[in-house]
Every structure is written in structure tokens, then in C-alpha cells.
């Protein structure tokens, strides 16, 4: 029994669901309680066993136990896992709590889970990354794909004191504004700017882009215009900002974007 609870339930299943993930996904408190008391690994996710985790966490569906409970909106399961001292810093439970658009009633239910996580010490994350990173490289920040588009979630985190200008993580990390810019989440970008988000901060040293550069590279013309129109007193002159963004647009053959930068004239202060 002991060896089985660390392995997948079906070695031929490409998802390789662990028994603990299955019990959490099915809201089976009794089985989950039994598995955890027998030391089932809550961080195994859906990759089957530790030997299969060499490539990190390549699929969005590869959730840890607490992430699965939060994603399902299961407050009782989340309480049970936290009572077993499951690490709230491992993975992205707070983000998965609000990973889909919700109506008002469901939002109130998810807010209870968010309050539980915050009371358990999780940081208020306000950053997004372009890709999943291996949980060993994760620091307590908003690093998930996709970034939640729900304005209510962003406002909730800001109200809880989330740091809007936290630096990008070293590996494919982004700042909050960079994450919104890359996905062209205009309303979220506006909210972040209203809360003092810096536009031209340094990118992640590995695989990063500044906000305008990344938006230009992905042909997010509306986002580029929003950021340029709000670019005041940045660390670089706006001519240098446009020059570096054009380079990334050219690499992706974004000719319309390049023409936009050539014709752009900054707003008068």
C-alpha cells in the first residue's frame, strides 16, 4: 500500500493521476485523510512519480493537491490539506482559486478559500509568467498560465496589499504589468497603472521582455498604445523605448507594428 500511494493509479494513463489527486478532485475527504495519514505526497501532481518530474510541470492540468482543491472551489478539502501542513507556498493555490471567470455567488465562495490561504501565510501574488516553471524555481509570486483575466481578482489582491511592482523572477518571469501586457488584458493594465505600476522596468534576465517590447512582439497594438500614452518620466527616453520595441517587432515580422512606432508621437504633458 505504501508504495502505491506514491505512484499513479494507472501506468498506462497518459495523465498518470496520483491517488491523492483523484481523491481531492472527487472531494473525498475520508480517502484524502487516509492517504495523507499514510504520507501520500501532495506535491506529486499528475506526473506519476518523482522520476517522471525531470521535465518540470509542462501541462496546465498538472496540479498539486492543494491547487486541485482550490481550482475546484472545495473549501473543506482545502482546510483538510492545510491542516496536514501542506505547503501553501508550493505551486500556485491562490491563483488557481480564481483561475476562471465566476459569477457573484461563486466569487463569494472562492473568496472564503482566498481568505483561508492568506490566513495560512501565502503571499498576495501579483505577477504572471509566460510558462509554468518547475515548482523548485517558484518564489511566491503570480506565476501561472493563463493569467486570470477577472478584474475582481486583481482588485481583491491589490486590496490585500499585493506588491504591484515586484521584480520579475529570474526564469521566464514577468512583472504584473508585463504579464498583463503580453496577454493584452487592457482593463487589468489600466488598474495596475492606476496603482503605480512601472512601465519600463527591467525584464527577467532569462527569456524576459519589457512590457512594451513584449506587447509589440505579440502584435498587441492597443496595449502598446496604452503603455506609450502613459509613459512619463521613465528610466529611458521614449525614443529608446520605441527603438528596442521595434527590434522585437521586426524579429516577428510585425510590419504594421513597426509602422506604428515610426509614426508614433508622444502625448503632450
Buried (B, 14 or more C-beta within 10 A) or exposed (E): EEEEBBBBBEEEEEBBBBBBBBBBBEEBBEBBBBBBEBEBBBBBBBBBBEEBBEEBBEEEEBBBBBBBBBBBBBBEBBBBBBEBEBBBBBBBBBBBBBBBEBEEEEBEEBBEBBEBBBEBEBBBBBBBBBEBBEBEEBBBBBBBBEBBBBBBBBEBBBEBEBBBBBBBBBBBBBBBBBBBBBBBBBEBBBBBBEBEBBBBBEBBEEBBBBBBBBBBBBBBBEBBBBBBEBBEEBEEEBEEBBEBBBEBBBEEEBEEBBEBBEEBEBEEE
